[in-house]
Amino acid sequence: MTKYANKEERLQVRLDRDAKQVLEKAARYENQTLSGFVLTKALDEARQVIDRHEILRINEQDWGQVMAAIDNPPTANEALKRAHKRHRQLIQ
């Protein structure tokens, strides 16, 4: 039984014979069903894509600059003060 045993949704994919044979061969090497192999690989890739778009990775030097700006924020200029005032008016 796979970790995706309680399935309710279906996804259909059209592909040519060669592509299917490649996927079947790879699934056999991994000792998985074709569906299990495709689902596992697609989910792994999908999670990586999501991570690339949703997780910000910065180096130690940049992290230090971020923390310094948080610990010692610059004083607000007039444009920022006006924007803050406008924001407060809009959300009340």
C-alpha positions, 0 to 999 in steps of 0.5 A: 500500500502506498502513502497515497492510498486514500485517493479521490482525485484523478489526473489523466495525461496524454503521452506518446508510446516512447515517453510511456515506455521510458516512464515504465522502465524507470518505475520498474527500476524503482520497484514502483507502479507507473502511477506511483512513480509518476505521482511521487516524482511529480509531487517531489518536483511540485514541492521544489517549485513551490519552495523556490517561489515561497522560501527566501534564502539569503546568505549570512552577510545579507541576513546580518543586514536584515537583522540590523535594519530590524534592530535599528530601523531608519527614521520615517521620511515624510512620504512614509509618514503620509503612506502610513496615515493613508493606510490607517484611514483606509483600514478604519 
